[in-house]
């Protein structure tokens, strides 16, 4: 099993740096101060979303179909990844995200009331917004 490297110091909370790299095959090791991959610090859910987004060539409609989520939810997840990578989402985009979350929540509640989702499924989907 592979584990993701921690990216924050458990003592002070500062960003950790990579100081040693090693080869599992020949046991070569290299020491220095290396910057970690910025994608490596993304939570697993965000990384999976990003993989699907790339596989779908950025087509939000295709991401909707593959993940079974609404357009506003795709936009919200994309904005979350953008922010996690250190980019700014404009105020206009942030307002759209809030509107999208409200619309997605309403859609989930509508499906719940129609019996298309169980309460547990609806709760999980709302948590993932």
Helices and strands as residue ranges (DSSP letters): E 18-22, E 29-34, H 44-55, H 60-67, H 71-84, H 91-113, H 119-127
